Amino acid sequence: MNRLYIFIIRAVFGAGFAVLVTRIFYPKASLEQIIGLGIFLVGMAYLAEYFRNRRQD
């Protein structure tokens, strides 16, 4: 898969999970907090991929 497609998929899932998690556990979260959590989740996905690829090499 193209890296752009992977980024788009991760961004969509990150945004979806960020909205879901904040609405369940912190319903009064602002839009900035939700966006921040989404960025954090996508960043963690890339960090996990980095460590997974590093271990395989």
PDB file with SEQRES, HELIX, SHEET and CRYST1 records, atoms N, CA, C and O in Angstrom:
SEQRES   1 A   57  MET ASN ARG LEU TYR ILE PHE ILE ILE ARG ALA VAL PHE          
SEQRES   2 A   57  GLY ALA GLY PHE ALA VAL LEU VAL THR ARG ILE PHE TYR          
SEQRES   3 A   57  PRO LYS ALA SER LEU GLU GLN ILE ILE GLY LEU GLY ILE          
SEQRES   4 A   57  PHE LEU VAL GLY MET ALA TYR LEU ALA GLU TYR PHE ARG          
SEQRES   5 A   57  ASN ARG ARG GLN ASP                                          
HELIX    1 AA1 ARG A    3  PHE A   25  1                                  23    
HELIX    2 AA2 LEU A   31  GLN A   56  1                                  26    
CRYST1    1.000    1.000    1.000  90.00  90.00  90.00 P 1           1          
ATOM      1  N   MET A   1       0.836  -1.190   0.000  1.00  0.00           N  
ATOM      2  CA  MET A   1       0.000   0.000   0.000  1.00  0.00           C  
ATOM      3  C   MET A   1       0.878   1.250   0.000  1.00  0.00           C  
ATOM      4  O   MET A   1       1.992   1.258   0.524  1.00  0.00           O  
ATOM      5  N   ASN A   2       0.348   2.274  -0.591  1.00  0.00           N  
ATOM      6  CA  ASN A   2       1.026   3.550  -0.637  1.00  0.00           C  
ATOM      7  C   ASN A   2       1.051   4.169   0.768  1.00  0.00           C  
ATOM      8  O   ASN A   2       0.102   3.995   1.533  1.00  0.00           O  
ATOM      9  N   ARG A   3       2.109   4.877   1.108  1.00  0.00           N  
ATOM     10  CA  ARG A   3       2.219   5.497   2.431  1.00  0.00           C  
ATOM     11  C   ARG A   3       1.124   6.532   2.681  1.00  0.00           C  
ATOM     12  O   ARG A   3       0.695   6.725   3.819  1.00  0.00           O  
ATOM     13  N   LEU A   4       0.677   7.190   1.625  1.00  0.00           N  
ATOM     14  CA  LEU A   4      -0.399   8.164   1.779  1.00  0.00           C  
ATOM     15  C   LEU A   4      -1.694   7.485   2.193  1.00  0.00           C  
ATOM     16  O   LEU A   4      -2.408   7.997   3.056  1.00  0.00           O  
ATOM     17  N   TYR A   5      -2.010   6.343   1.593  1.00  0.00           N  
ATOM     18  CA  TYR A   5      -3.216   5.599   1.966  1.00  0.00           C  
ATOM     19  C   TYR A   5      -3.147   5.127   3.420  1.00  0.00           C  
ATOM     20  O   TYR A   5      -4.139   5.172   4.148  1.00  0.00           O  
ATOM     21  N   ILE A   6      -1.977   4.682   3.821  1.00  0.00           N  
ATOM     22  CA  ILE A   6      -1.804   4.233   5.210  1.00  0.00           C  
ATOM     23  C   ILE A   6      -2.022   5.403   6.163  1.00  0.00           C  
ATOM     24  O   ILE A   6      -2.677   5.252   7.194  1.00  0.00           O  
ATOM     25  N   PHE A   7      -1.477   6.566   5.820  1.00  0.00           N  
ATOM     26  CA  PHE A   7      -1.678   7.742   6.668  1.00  0.00           C  
ATOM     27  C   PHE A   7      -3.155   8.121   6.748  1.00  0.00           C  
ATOM     28  O   PHE A   7      -3.656   8.434   7.828  1.00  0.00           O  
ATOM     29  N   ILE A   8      -3.848   8.094   5.623  1.00  0.00           N  
ATOM     30  CA  ILE A   8      -5.271   8.451   5.617  1.00  0.00           C  
ATOM     31  C   ILE A   8      -6.078   7.482   6.469  1.00  0.00           C  
ATOM     32  O   ILE A   8      -6.949   7.901   7.232  1.00  0.00           O  
ATOM     33  N   ILE A   9      -5.796   6.201   6.347  1.00  0.00           N  
ATOM     34  CA  ILE A   9      -6.506   5.199   7.150  1.00  0.00           C  
ATOM     35  C   ILE A   9      -6.239   5.420   8.633  1.00  0.00           C  
ATOM     36  O   ILE A   9      -7.162   5.380   9.446  1.00  0.00           O  
ATOM     37  N   ARG A  10      -4.972   5.655   8.984  1.00  0.00           N  
ATOM     38  CA  ARG A  10      -4.635   5.889  10.397  1.00  0.00           C  
ATOM     39  C   ARG A  10      -5.264   7.170  10.906  1.00  0.00           C  
ATOM     40  O   ARG A  10      -5.716   7.218  12.050  1.00  0.00           O  
ATOM     41  N   ALA A  11      -5.306   8.204  10.089  1.00  0.00           N  
ATOM     42  CA  ALA A  11      -5.908   9.464  10.520  1.00  0.00           C  
ATOM     43  C   ALA A  11      -7.411   9.315  10.741  1.00  0.00           C  
ATOM     44  O   ALA A  11      -7.956   9.860  11.701  1.00  0.00           O  
ATOM     45  N   VAL A  12      -8.074   8.587   9.866  1.00  0.00           N  
ATOM     46  CA  VAL A  12      -9.520   8.374  10.025  1.00  0.00           C  
ATOM     47  C   VAL A  12      -9.814   7.559  11.281  1.00  0.00           C  
ATOM     48  O   VAL A  12     -10.690   7.915  12.070  1.00  0.00           O  
ATOM     49  N   PHE A  13      -9.083   6.469  11.461  1.00  0.00           N  
ATOM     50  CA  PHE A  13      -9.293   5.656  12.657  1.00  0.00           C  
ATOM     51  C   PHE A  13      -8.894   6.413  13.923  1.00  0.00           C  
ATOM     52  O   PHE A  13      -9.563   6.297  14.949  1.00  0.00           O  
ATOM     53  N   GLY A  14      -7.813   7.184  13.859  1.00  0.00           N  
ATOM     54  CA  GLY A  14      -7.398   7.983  15.008  1.00  0.00           C  
ATOM     55  C   GLY A  14      -8.450   9.000  15.393  1.00  0.00           C  
ATOM     56  O   GLY A  14      -8.746   9.176  16.575  1.00  0.00           O  
ATOM     57  N   ALA A  15      -9.019   9.671  14.402  1.00  0.00           N  
ATOM     58  CA  ALA A  15     -10.071  10.652  14.681  1.00  0.00           C  
ATOM     59  C   ALA A  15     -11.310   9.971  15.250  1.00  0.00           C  
ATOM     60  O   ALA A  15     -11.914  10.466  16.202  1.00  0.00           O  
ATOM     61  N   GLY A  16     -11.683   8.845  14.671  1.00  0.00           N  
ATOM     62  CA  GLY A  16     -12.854   8.126  15.161  1.00  0.00           C  
ATOM     63  C   GLY A  16     -12.695   7.649  16.593  1.00  0.00           C  
ATOM     64  O   GLY A  16     -13.595   7.823  17.415  1.00  0.00           O  
ATOM     65  N   PHE A  17     -11.554   7.050  16.892  1.00  0.00           N  
ATOM     66  CA  PHE A  17     -11.313   6.579  18.259  1.00  0.00           C  
ATOM     67  C   PHE A  17     -11.173   7.740  19.233  1.00  0.00           C  
ATOM     68  O   PHE A  17     -11.602   7.633  20.381  1.00  0.00           O  
ATOM     69  N   ALA A  18     -10.581   8.846  18.796  1.00  0.00           N  
ATOM     70  CA  ALA A  18     -10.449  10.006  19.676  1.00  0.00           C  
ATOM     71  C   ALA A  18     -11.823  10.547  20.062  1.00  0.00           C  
ATOM     72  O   ALA A  18     -12.060  10.861  21.228  1.00  0.00           O  
ATOM     73  N   VAL A  19     -12.715  10.656  19.102  1.00  0.00           N  
ATOM     74  CA  VAL A  19     -14.069  11.130  19.398  1.00  0.00           C  
ATOM     75  C   VAL A  19     -14.784  10.146  20.312  1.00  0.00           C  
ATOM     76  O   VAL A  19     -15.420  10.550  21.285  1.00  0.00           O  
ATOM     77  N   LEU A  20     -14.685   8.865  20.006  1.00  0.00           N  
ATOM     78  CA  LEU A  20     -15.347   7.840  20.811  1.00  0.00           C  
ATOM     79  C   LEU A  20     -14.852   7.838  22.252  1.00  0.00           C  
ATOM     80  O   LEU A  20     -15.654   7.828  23.187  1.00  0.00           O  
ATOM     81  N   VAL A  21     -13.546   7.848  22.432  1.00  0.00           N  
ATOM     82  CA  VAL A  21     -12.971   7.791  23.777  1.00  0.00           C  
ATOM     83  C   VAL A  21     -13.303   9.042  24.575  1.00  0.00           C  
ATOM     84  O   VAL A  21     -13.673   8.948  25.745  1.00  0.00           O  
ATOM     85  N   THR A  22     -13.176  10.208  23.960  1.00  0.00           N  
ATOM     86  CA  THR A  22     -13.464  11.427  24.717  1.00  0.00           C  
ATOM     87  C   THR A  22     -14.941  11.563  25.043  1.00  0.00           C  
ATOM     88  O   THR A  22     -15.291  12.060  26.113  1.00  0.00           O  
ATOM     89  N   ARG A  23     -15.806  11.135  24.152  1.00  0.00           N  
ATOM     90  CA  ARG A  23     -17.243  11.235  24.451  1.00  0.00           C  
ATOM     91  C   ARG A  23     -17.673  10.244  25.529  1.00  0.00           C  
ATOM     92  O   ARG A  23     -18.626  10.509  26.261  1.00  0.00           O  
ATOM     93  N   ILE A  24     -16.994   9.122  25.636  1.00  0.00           N  
ATOM     94  CA  ILE A  24     -17.341   8.147  26.672  1.00  0.00           C  
ATOM     95  C   ILE A  24     -16.784   8.570  28.029  1.00  0.00           C  
ATOM     96  O   ILE A  24     -17.511   8.578  29.022  1.00  0.00           O  
ATOM     97  N   PHE A  25     -15.485   8.926  28.076  1.00  0.00           N  
ATOM     98  CA  PHE A  25     -14.828   9.164  29.354  1.00  0.00           C  
ATOM     99  C   PHE A  25     -14.785  10.632  29.775  1.00  0.00           C  
ATOM    100  O   PHE A  25     -14.691  10.928  30.966  1.00  0.00           O  
ATOM    101  N   TYR A  26     -14.852  11.543  28.826  1.00  0.00           N  
ATOM    102  CA  TYR A  26     -14.779  12.974  29.141  1.00  0.00           C  
ATOM    103  C   TYR A  26     -15.699  13.730  28.192  1.00  0.00           C  
ATOM    104  O   TYR A  26     -15.232  14.339  27.231  1.00  0.00           O  
ATOM    105  N   PRO A  27     -17.003  13.696  28.453  1.00  0.00           N  
ATOM    106  CA  PRO A  27     -17.976  14.264  27.502  1.00  0.00           C  
ATOM    107  C   PRO A  27     -17.848  15.771  27.274  1.00  0.00           C  
ATOM    108  O   PRO A  27     -18.320  16.274  26.255  1.00  0.00           O  
ATOM    109  N   LYS A  28     -17.232  16.488  28.181  1.00  0.00           N  
ATOM    110  CA  LYS A  28     -17.136  17.940  28.038  1.00  0.00           C  
ATOM    111  C   LYS A  28     -15.811  18.370  27.407  1.00  0.00           C  
ATOM    112  O   LYS A  28     -15.413  19.528  27.534  1.00  0.00           O  
ATOM    113  N   ALA A  29     -15.141  17.464  26.742  1.00  0.00           N  
ATOM    114  CA  ALA A  29     -13.866  17.779  26.112  1.00  0.00           C  
ATOM    115  C   ALA A  29     -14.078  18.753  24.966  1.00  0.00           C  
ATOM    116  O   ALA A  29     -15.069  18.683  24.240  1.00  0.00           O  
ATOM    117  N   SER A  30     -13.129  19.655  24.823  1.00  0.00           N  
ATOM    118  CA  SER A  30     -13.217  20.628  23.733  1.00  0.00           C  
ATOM    119  C   SER A  30     -12.706  20.010  22.434  1.00  0.00           C  
ATOM    120  O   SER A  30     -12.111  18.933  22.435  1.00  0.00           O  
ATOM    121  N   LEU A  31     -12.943  20.699  21.349  1.00  0.00           N  
ATOM    122  CA  LEU A  31     -12.509  20.228  20.037  1.00  0.00           C  
ATOM    123  C   LEU A  31     -10.988  20.120  19.974  1.00  0.00           C  
ATOM    124  O   LEU A  31     -10.453  19.198  19.359  1.00  0.00           O  
ATOM    125  N   GLU A  32     -10.297  21.057  20.604  1.00  0.00           N  
ATOM    126  CA  GLU A  32      -8.829  21.019  20.609  1.00  0.00           C  
ATOM    127  C   GLU A  32      -8.306  19.775  21.318  1.00  0.00           C  
ATOM    128  O   GLU A  32      -7.320  19.186  20.875  1.00  0.00           O  
ATOM    129  N   GLN A  33      -8.935  19.374  22.388  1.00  0.00           N  
ATOM    130  CA  GLN A  33      -8.516  18.179  23.111  1.00  0.00           C  
ATOM    131  C   GLN A  33      -8.754  16.922  22.283  1.00  0.00           C  
ATOM    132  O   GLN A  33      -7.934  16.004  22.297  1.00  0.00           O  
ATOM    133  N   ILE A  34      -9.851  16.877  21.575  1.00  0.00           N  
ATOM    134  CA  ILE A  34     -10.153  15.727  20.725  1.00  0.00           C  
ATOM    135  C   ILE A  34      -9.136  15.641  19.580  1.00  0.00           C  
ATOM    136  O   ILE A  34      -8.644  14.558  19.262  1.00  0.00           O  
ATOM    137  N   ILE A  35      -8.830  16.772  18.973  1.00  0.00           N  
ATOM    138  CA  ILE A  35      -7.836  16.789  17.898  1.00  0.00           C  
ATOM    139  C   ILE A  35      -6.465  16.377  18.435  1.00  0.00           C  
ATOM    140  O   ILE A  35      -5.740  15.625  17.783  1.00  0.00           O  
ATOM    141  N   GLY A  36      -6.117  16.866  19.608  1.00  0.00           N  
ATOM    142  CA  GLY A  36      -4.842  16.491  20.227  1.00  0.00           C  
ATOM    143  C   GLY A  36      -4.752  15.000  20.493  1.00  0.00           C  
ATOM    144  O   GLY A  36      -3.708  14.389  20.268  1.00  0.00           O  
ATOM    145  N   LEU A  37      -5.832  14.415  20.969  1.00  0.00           N  
ATOM    146  CA  LEU A  37      -5.837  12.974  21.208  1.00  0.00           C  
ATOM    147  C   LEU A  37      -5.733  12.207  19.902  1.00  0.00           C  
ATOM    148  O   LEU A  37      -5.062  11.177  19.844  1.00  0.00           O  
ATOM    149  N   GLY A  38      -6.379  12.689  18.863  1.00  0.00           N  
ATOM    150  CA  GLY A  38      -6.280  12.043  17.556  1.00  0.00           C  
ATOM    151  C   GLY A  38      -4.857  12.076  17.022  1.00  0.00           C  
ATOM    152  O   GLY A  38      -4.364  11.075  16.503  1.00  0.00           O  
ATOM    153  N   ILE A  39      -4.194  13.219  17.146  1.00  0.00           N  
ATOM    154  CA  ILE A  39      -2.800  13.330  16.714  1.00  0.00           C  
ATOM    155  C   ILE A  39      -1.915  12.404  17.533  1.00  0.00           C  
ATOM    156  O   ILE A  39      -1.009  11.769  16.992  1.00  0.00           O  
ATOM    157  N   PHE A  40      -2.171  12.324  18.824  1.00  0.00           N  
ATOM    158  CA  PHE A  40      -1.406  11.427  19.687  1.00  0.00           C  
ATOM    159  C   PHE A  40      -1.582   9.968  19.262  1.00  0.00           C  
ATOM    160  O   PHE A  40      -0.608   9.216  19.211  1.00  0.00           O  
ATOM    161  N   LEU A  41      -2.800   9.571  18.960  1.00  0.00           N  
ATOM    162  CA  LEU A  41      -3.058   8.190  18.560  1.00  0.00           C  
ATOM    163  C   LEU A  41      -2.372   7.842  17.241  1.00  0.00           C  
ATOM    164  O   LEU A  41      -1.807   6.757  17.102  1.00  0.00           O  
ATOM    165  N   VAL A  42      -2.418   8.745  16.288  1.00  0.00           N  
ATOM    166  CA  VAL A  42      -1.747   8.503  15.003  1.00  0.00           C  
ATOM    167  C   VAL A  42      -0.240   8.453  15.215  1.00  0.00           C  
ATOM    168  O   VAL A  42       0.441   7.610  14.632  1.00  0.00           O  
ATOM    169  N   GLY A  43       0.277   9.337  16.035  1.00  0.00           N  
ATOM    170  CA  GLY A  43       1.708   9.323  16.343  1.00  0.00           C  
ATOM    171  C   GLY A  43       2.138   8.030  17.009  1.00  0.00           C  
ATOM    172  O   GLY A  43       3.209   7.501  16.712  1.00  0.00           O  
ATOM    173  N   MET A  44       1.311   7.522  17.903  1.00  0.00           N  
ATOM    174  CA  MET A  44       1.639   6.260  18.567  1.00  0.00           C  
ATOM    175  C   MET A  44       1.604   5.096  17.590  1.00  0.00           C  
ATOM    176  O   MET A  44       2.371   4.145  17.738  1.00  0.00           O  
ATOM    177  N   ALA A  45       0.731   5.153  16.598  1.00  0.00           N  
ATOM    178  CA  ALA A  45       0.693   4.108  15.571  1.00  0.00           C  
ATOM    179  C   ALA A  45       1.994   4.099  14.779  1.00  0.00           C  
ATOM    180  O   ALA A  45       2.539   3.034  14.489  1.00  0.00           O  
ATOM    181  N   TYR A  46       2.495   5.288  14.428  1.00  0.00           N  
ATOM    182  CA  TYR A  46       3.762   5.362  13.703  1.00  0.00           C  
ATOM    183  C   TYR A  46       4.932   4.945  14.586  1.00  0.00           C  
ATOM    184  O   TYR A  46       5.875   4.323  14.097  1.00  0.00           O  
ATOM    185  N   LEU A  47       4.893   5.271  15.862  1.00  0.00           N  
ATOM    186  CA  LEU A  47       5.943   4.845  16.783  1.00  0.00           C  
ATOM    187  C   LEU A  47       5.965   3.326  16.935  1.00  0.00           C  
ATOM    188  O   LEU A  47       7.035   2.717  16.959  1.00  0.00           O  
ATOM    189  N   ALA A  48       4.796   2.722  17.036  1.00  0.00           N  
ATOM    190  CA  ALA A  48       4.716   1.265  17.131  1.00  0.00           C  
ATOM    191  C   ALA A  48       5.230   0.608  15.857  1.00  0.00           C  
ATOM    192  O   ALA A  48       5.905  -0.419  15.919  1.00  0.00           O  
ATOM    193  N   GLU A  49       4.914   1.192  14.697  1.00  0.00           N  
ATOM    194  CA  GLU A  49       5.421   0.647  13.442  1.00  0.00           C  
ATOM    195  C   GLU A  49       6.940   0.753  13.378  1.00  0.00           C  
ATOM    196  O   GLU A  49       7.606  -0.163  12.897  1.00  0.00           O  
ATOM    197  N   TYR A  50       7.486   1.856  13.857  1.00  0.00           N  
ATOM    198  CA  TYR A  50       8.938   2.036  13.864  1.00  0.00           C  
ATOM    199  C   TYR A  50       9.614   0.957  14.694  1.00  0.00           C  
ATOM    200  O   TYR A  50      10.584   0.344  14.247  1.00  0.00           O  
ATOM    201  N   PHE A  51       9.107   0.720  15.904  1.00  0.00           N  
ATOM    202  CA  PHE A  51       9.718  -0.294  16.772  1.00  0.00           C  
ATOM    203  C   PHE A  51       9.526  -1.700  16.205  1.00  0.00           C  
ATOM    204  O   PHE A  51      10.413  -2.543  16.339  1.00  0.00           O  
ATOM    205  N   ARG A  52       8.401  -1.961  15.586  1.00  0.00           N  
ATOM    206  CA  ARG A  52       8.160  -3.269  14.986  1.00  0.00           C  
ATOM    207  C   ARG A  52       9.130  -3.517  13.830  1.00  0.00           C  
ATOM    208  O   ARG A  52       9.689  -4.608  13.718  1.00  0.00           O  
ATOM    209  N   ASN A  53       9.334  -2.518  12.971  1.00  0.00           N  
ATOM    210  CA  ASN A  53      10.261  -2.657  11.855  1.00  0.00           C  
ATOM    211  C   ASN A  53      11.706  -2.723  12.326  1.00  0.00           C  
ATOM    212  O   ASN A  53      12.522  -3.414  11.717  1.00  0.00           O  
ATOM    213  N   ARG A  54      12.025  -2.033  13.372  1.00  0.00           N  
ATOM    214  CA  ARG A  54      13.383  -2.047  13.922  1.00  0.00           C  
ATOM    215  C   ARG A  54      13.733  -3.409  14.480  1.00  0.00           C  
ATOM    216  O   ARG A  54      14.872  -3.862  14.360  1.00  0.00           O  
ATOM    217  N   ARG A  55      12.769  -4.055  15.082  1.00  0.00           N  
ATOM    218  CA  ARG A  55      13.011  -5.375  15.661  1.00  0.00           C  
ATOM    219  C   ARG A  55      13.153  -6.438  14.567  1.00  0.00           C  
ATOM    220  O   ARG A  55      13.886  -7.410  14.750  1.00  0.00           O  
ATOM    221  N   GLN A  56      12.466  -6.270  13.441  1.00  0.00           N  
ATOM    222  CA  GLN A  56      12.525  -7.248  12.357  1.00  0.00           C  
ATOM    223  C   GLN A  56      13.837  -7.163  11.587  1.00  0.00           C  
ATOM    224  O   GLN A  56      14.258  -8.160  11.000  1.00  0.00           O  
ATOM    225  N   ASP A  57      14.487  -6.021  11.571  1.00  0.00           N  
ATOM    226  CA  ASP A  57      15.725  -5.859  10.797  1.00  0.00           C  
ATOM    227  C   ASP A  57      16.927  -6.450  11.468  1.00  0.00           C  
ATOM    228  O   ASP A  57      18.031  -6.384  10.928  1.00  0.00           O  
TER     229      ASP A  57                                                      
END                                                                             
